[in-house]
Amino acid sequence: MNTFTSLRAMALLGAGMALVPTAAFAQDAEGEEELQPDNVIIVTAQGRQQALADVPVAISAINSDTLINSGANDIRQLNQVAPSLLVSSTGSEANGSARIRGIGTVGDNPGLESSVPVFIDGVYRSRSGIGLNELGEIDRVEVQRGPQGTLGGRNSSAGLISIFSKKPEFDFGGTAEASYGNYNFFRLGGSITGPVAENIAARLDGIYVKRDGFYTDTANNTDINDRDRYFLRGQLLIEPNDALSIRLIADYTFRDEQCCAATYVDSSVNPFIGNLNNPSTPLTPLQTNGNNIINVLRDLGQNVAAFNQGYSRNVSVTPGRSYAGKTKDYGFSAQVDYDLGGANLTSITAYREYRSGQGGDVDYGTVDILFRTPSDDAYRQFHTFTQELRLQGEAFDGKLDWLVGGFYANEKLTVRDNLRFGNDYGRFASCRLVSGGGLAGLYSPTSPGCLAARPAAFGAASPAIYAAYDALEGLRNRGSVDDQYNQDGSNWALFTHNIFHITDRLDLTFGVRYTNDKKDFSATFRNDNTACTTVQGLVSPLLATPSLAAVAGGLIGLSCQGNSTAELNNVSISDDRSEDEWTGTGILSWKATDDLLVYTSFARGYKAGGFNLDRSALKSPIASFASVGGAQALVRNLQFDPELVDSYELGIKYATRPFSLSVAAFRSDFSNFQLNTFNGTVFLVQNVNGCKGDLVGGPSSDTDTSAATGACAASDVSYGVRTQGLEIETQINPFDDLNIGGGVTYARTRYVNDLVGNSAGAPLDPALRKLPGDNLSNAPEWVATGSITWTPAIGSTGLSGLFYFDGRYTEGYNTGSDLFPQKEQESFALFNARIGIRGPEQKWSLEFWGQNIFNKDYAQVAFNTPFQAGTTAAPFTDPVYPGGRQLFSQFLAEPRVYGVTGRVNF
């Protein structure tokens, strides 16, 4: 979408904002009436209860009514009411990723911490995907934008999401609700609260959800991406006197579901996917517009229509393979607030466990190429203990509002994996080589080695090469048996956050934080892929012969895909890392009038480095471990450095009872940006930086076919990513039963033109050659959200109606970390609606609702389909159109869902 089209679309949407905007107001918080009597927005973004209009930071606040009306059961639905936020999920429900202002962390690798972490009731959750669980009864959600590094909890480089559940109350009450919708959706929920003693109140929340899947697996007669989960949370609020408050929370979530299927991207986005209209014609010799991988998959059983599947939800799954998985998430926390007289002490102690195991047919097709078994042998598990202390008070007759504190976290992460080659992989690998090379005329998918005959085409080396083809046939149900990764991380920090009231209207906020982060890493690999070492032994000597190097390298590469090799059987490695960082913020804010706040700020943010928990990062599969001194000699290849950001912001906030407006202009520069990319074979984790000088050895033009991306002198290394733009949020309350709001975000989130791979100025991996000068993935430049809530009284009956409508317009963006053009998602708009009737004092309600009511099809993420890349033929050159012979798949977003909900309050 060009600039003119973008502006025109935004203008049209802006013209309709009066009818379809977003609600961005927060639930009344405890003590609110003492702050202001006008039922204003209260948040705790600065560790203190403050009116939103008085907080000099960019923040969106969403109350419980808005969450219910939009159908938000987890953090994904926050997209509809927070324009700078994008939450998506991909290959597993454990892999949810949140982005703010175009910056986030791809969730497929648990070794990477979140750029946008999730906190629930002040407790840090190890990865943002954990927020995809049911949330229960929620009081409010605060979405803070920009780096957060001077208050409690973990550092974050892009922002954070804080979720606050409803507290126990000393007045008896409760709720009960039941919902039914399409896809056989059932949801039952309830809560009860009240006193259990004179100074003790309790609350219990529970939810059960069941729903059929959005995908149909006809091969196994089952649904995928279903729902079958429950959630329980119990709380005690103990207030023995006015000075002391203790809140105890325990919760448990269990899910037994199948997730996550994917479809092939429609061939229309890739002109080099092959001739699907005439698939029976062998592409031999390989044509410039052909793709041998299509023929191989077809001949091994793949329905060719699947390659034009697009948004169809009948998925191709290998018979007998399953996406079944189980997730447990539970823990407890204790928050103690104690008024010491001259200061207030807050302590939050928490312990949590999270375990998610997921099987999968991870080639996403009928041919059995790659799978993960749905068992206790493939999971990720976090054991996390956190302790936060804050002490705050006032000094100098109220001129100084001070806060000091400390934070400690210990996170034990265990990952077990058993990624295996499928029963068809050996024949698939040999046919892939034969059909795309000099032996294409002998292509015979029903013959051993996929060869109809075995001429002496390679001279004296022919016996060794044909023996290697036969060895490939042995790759059936081979690969990782039990890979185990263990990471023990400790993080502690000291911080202070202070507000100096220079005058009655002028404030200076200053905060600083020191953080120490340590990680001890170890891994043990078990692998039964003996074919890899057999093939290496047969053809490695041929790598030195130019005429034979290509075929020898192809045989080794396909037999050892993803470093699946028996050389890694019973091999252990270990490493550790430690880092110290100073972060902080400075804000100058001026209350120009009682209703107008102007501020400017600087913040230094940080996200810890770590280890790539993927064995494929250890080496190139062409070399054997013996030739480089063993796996331990390469363990440093798994490390990546901490991500740092310098952020600047200028904002204004205007608020009266009927109208509020918030505007923020921002710029953030990221150094050592942590990028996780799947290149079709392995996961790459690489830091991305820029170069202030000239690159050495980089491509000479856009059509340069060399693999080099260019190096830089370490003294010239600078930031590699910049996000800058403007955010506008508004709310209008013309009368009590009508709430209208709107939000628009323009964020230009781009890589700089000259990129290098680390702080030493090393080249980027060639798979990332499309990045320089382009927008980041999942970073639309324009987003607009809007909602309207109207609750008119129905005569004098005490009844009231509900009319709710919200929408989100998202400009087109690329969904792939490598920015291949086939992964582009065009602009789209999503709308939700709810209509209902409510009893007197809302004691009961009956509501009809729909999400994605116009059934818009779009992809959350498109990716290189694993191992399914064809051979390149001249004059076609891959870097001109990256991934030309690669097949692509996509994780689709949810379709239209609708239903009815009945609710009672007592």
Secondary structure, DSSP 4 states (H G I P E B T S, - for coil): --HHHHHHHHHHHHHTTTTS---------TTHHHH-SS---EE-TTSS-EEGGG--S-EEEEEHHHHHHHT-SSGGGGGGT-TTEEEE--SSGGG-EEEETTEE--TT-TTSPPSS-EEETTEEESSGGGGGS---SEEEEEEEES-B-SSSS--BSSEEEEEEEPPP-SS-EEEEEEEEETTTEEEEEEEEEEEEETTEEEEEEEEEEEE--SEEETTTTEEES-EEEEEEEEEEEEEEETTEEEEEEEEEEEEEEE----EEPPGGG-TTS---SSTTS---SPPTT--HHHHHHHHTT--GGGGG-TT--EE---TT---EEEEEEEEEEEEEEEE-SSEEEEEEEEEEEEEEEE-B-TT-SSS--EEB-SSTTSEEEEEEEEEEEEEEEEETTTTEEEEEEEEEEEEEEEEEE--EE-TTHHHHHHHHHHHHSTTGGGB-TTSGGGBS----TTGGGHHHHHHHHHHHTT-SS-BBS-EEEEEEEEEEEEEEEEEEESSSSEEEEEEEEEEEEEEEEEEEE-B--HHHHHHHHHHGGGGGSHHHHHHHHHHHHHHTGGG--GGGTTEEEEEEEEEEEEEEEEEEEEEEETTEEEEEEEEEEEE--EE---GGGGS-TTS-TGGGT-GGGGGGGGEEPPEEEEEEEEEEEEE-SSEEEEEEEEEEEEESEEEEEE-SSSEEEEEEEEESS--BS--SSTT---S---B--GGGEE--EEEEEEEEEEEEEEETTEEEEEEEEEEEEEE-SSEESSTT-PPPPGGGTT-TTSBPTT--SEEEEEEEEE--B-TTSS-EEEEEEEEEEE--EE-STT--GGGEE--EEEEEEEEEEE-GGGSEEEEEEEESTT----EEEEEEEEEEE----TT--GGGSTTTTEEEEEEEPP--EEEEEEEEE-
